[in-house]
Amino acid sequence: MATKLDDIDIAIIRALQKDARVSFASIAKSCNVSVDTISKRFKKLEGLGVARGTTVLLNPKSFGYDCVASFGIRADFSHINEILQFIKKMPDIVFSTQTMGRHSIFALVIVKNVAKLNEIKETIKGHPMVREIITSIWVSDILLCPSNFDLSMAGEAKTG
């Protein structure tokens, strides 16, 4: 069942999406509630699994990682979890998940160069249950749009 969020919950989420370092005092002021209310609401959102902490987004290029790419991996369905565990152990894979559609697994890779990317691709391709890997190299900066995530359906329970 979907979690019901009210206007204050949504305001907390939006404020933290915009700046994960924003103070609860600042959020409380904009919502006309106490800091304690915001603190308790955030803890509730974490407890429900709606929010899983806050984070800093790193720019891979500032560390000399010039290649960000994604792999679409087609594999034997009965071995998806085995392959995910195999991929998870690879240090340059920063994200992987099971998917539905043309590929069974999606993985995000951040490496220093295309040669390293190809090395990782060949390692994954060497797994006996992997059938195909399609590589897409990202050619522009990563553009995150968390404000595009529609929270309106979760906002059915309004504060009053």
C-alpha positions as CSV (number, residue, x, y, z in Angstrom):
1,M,0.0,0.0,0.0
2,A,1.2,3.5,-0.8
3,T,2.3,5.8,2.0
4,K,0.1,8.8,2.5
5,L,1.9,12.1,2.8
6,D,0.5,15.4,3.9
7,D,1.7,18.9,2.9
8,I,4.3,19.0,5.7
9,D,5.8,15.6,4.7
10,I,6.0,16.8,1.1
11,A,7.5,20.1,2.1
12,I,10.2,18.2,4.1
13,I,11.0,15.9,1.1
14,R,11.1,18.8,-1.4
15,A,13.4,20.9,0.9
16,L,15.8,18.1,1.4
17,Q,15.8,17.2,-2.3
18,K,16.8,20.7,-3.1
19,D,19.5,20.9,-0.4
20,A,20.2,17.9,1.8
21,R,22.0,20.2,4.3
22,V,19.0,22.5,4.9
23,S,18.3,22.8,8.6
24,F,15.1,21.4,10.2
25,A,14.7,24.9,11.6
26,S,14.5,26.4,8.1
27,I,12.0,23.8,7.0
28,A,10.0,24.4,10.2
29,K,9.9,28.1,9.6
30,S,8.7,27.7,6.0
31,C,5.9,25.3,7.2
32,N,5.0,27.4,10.3
33,V,5.5,24.5,12.6
34,S,8.1,23.6,15.3
35,V,11.5,22.2,14.7
36,D,10.5,19.2,16.8
37,T,7.6,18.6,14.4
38,I,9.9,18.5,11.4
39,S,12.4,16.2,13.3
40,K,9.7,13.8,14.3
41,R,8.2,13.8,10.7
42,F,11.6,13.1,9.2
43,K,12.2,10.2,11.6
44,K,8.7,8.9,10.6
45,L,9.5,9.2,6.9
46,E,12.7,7.3,7.5
47,G,10.9,4.6,9.6
48,L,8.4,4.1,6.8
49,G,11.1,3.8,4.2
50,V,10.0,6.9,2.3
51,A,13.3,8.6,3.1
52,R,16.6,6.7,3.4
53,G,18.8,9.4,4.8
54,T,20.4,12.2,2.9
55,T,23.4,12.2,0.7
56,V,26.0,14.3,-1.2
57,L,26.1,13.9,-4.9
58,L,29.7,13.6,-6.2
59,N,31.0,14.8,-9.5
60,P,33.0,11.8,-10.9
61,K,35.0,14.0,-13.2
62,S,36.4,15.9,-10.3
63,F,38.1,12.6,-9.2
64,G,39.4,11.8,-12.7
65,Y,36.6,9.5,-13.6
66,D,35.9,10.5,-17.2
67,C,33.6,7.6,-18.2
68,V,30.1,7.1,-16.8
69,A,28.2,4.3,-18.6
70,S,25.3,2.0,-18.2
71,F,25.0,-1.7,-19.0
72,G,21.8,-3.4,-20.1
73,I,22.5,-7.0,-19.3
74,R,20.4,-9.9,-20.7
75,A,20.7,-13.0,-18.7
76,D,19.1,-16.3,-17.8
77,F,16.2,-15.4,-15.6
78,S,16.9,-18.2,-13.1
79,H,20.3,-16.8,-12.4
80,I,19.5,-13.1,-12.1
81,N,20.3,-12.9,-8.3
82,E,23.6,-14.8,-8.8
83,I,24.6,-12.4,-11.5
84,L,23.6,-9.4,-9.4
85,Q,25.7,-10.7,-6.6
86,F,28.6,-11.2,-9.0
87,I,28.2,-7.6,-10.3
88,K,27.8,-6.1,-6.8
89,K,31.3,-7.2,-5.9
90,M,32.9,-5.2,-8.7
91,P,34.3,-2.0,-7.4
92,D,33.4,0.3,-10.3
93,I,29.7,-0.7,-10.4
94,V,27.9,1.9,-8.4
95,F,24.4,0.8,-9.0
96,S,22.7,-2.4,-10.2
97,T,19.1,-3.7,-10.2
98,Q,16.9,-6.3,-11.8
99,T,14.7,-4.9,-14.6
100,M,11.9,-6.0,-16.9
101,G,12.0,-5.5,-20.6
102,R,14.7,-6.1,-23.1
103,H,17.3,-6.5,-20.4
104,S,17.2,-8.4,-17.1
105,I,19.7,-6.2,-15.3
106,F,20.7,-2.5,-15.4
107,A,24.1,-1.5,-14.0
108,L,25.7,1.9,-13.7
109,V,29.5,2.1,-14.0
110,I,31.9,4.9,-13.3
111,V,35.5,4.4,-14.5
112,K,38.6,6.4,-15.4
113,N,38.5,5.6,-19.1
114,V,36.9,3.5,-21.8
115,A,39.6,0.8,-21.6
116,K,38.6,0.1,-18.0
117,L,34.9,0.1,-19.0
118,N,35.6,-2.5,-21.7
119,E,37.6,-4.6,-19.2
120,I,34.6,-4.6,-16.8
121,K,32.2,-5.4,-19.7
122,E,34.3,-8.4,-20.7
123,T,34.4,-9.6,-17.1
124,I,30.7,-9.5,-16.9
125,K,30.3,-11.0,-20.4
126,G,32.5,-13.9,-19.2
127,H,29.8,-15.0,-16.7
128,P,28.3,-18.2,-18.1
129,M,24.7,-17.0,-17.6
130,V,25.1,-13.6,-19.2
131,R,23.7,-13.6,-22.8
132,E,24.2,-10.0,-23.9
133,I,25.5,-6.6,-22.7
134,I,24.5,-3.4,-24.3
135,T,26.7,-0.4,-23.3
136,S,25.6,3.2,-23.3
137,I,28.3,5.8,-22.5
138,W,27.0,9.0,-21.0
139,V,28.2,12.0,-23.0
140,S,27.0,14.9,-20.9
141,D,26.9,15.8,-17.3
142,I,24.5,13.9,-15.1
143,L,21.3,15.8,-14.8
144,L,19.2,14.8,-11.7
145,C,15.6,15.9,-11.6
146,P,14.3,14.8,-8.2
147,S,11.6,17.5,-8.3
148,N,10.1,15.7,-11.3
149,F,9.1,12.8,-9.0
150,D,5.3,13.3,-8.6
151,L,4.3,13.3,-5.0
152,S,0.8,14.4,-5.6
153,M,-0.7,10.9,-5.4
154,A,0.9,10.5,-2.0
155,G,-0.6,13.7,-0.8
156,E,-4.1,12.5,-0.4
157,A,-4.1,12.9,3.4
158,K,-4.0,16.6,3.9
159,T,-3.2,18.5,7.1
160,G,-5.8,20.7,8.2
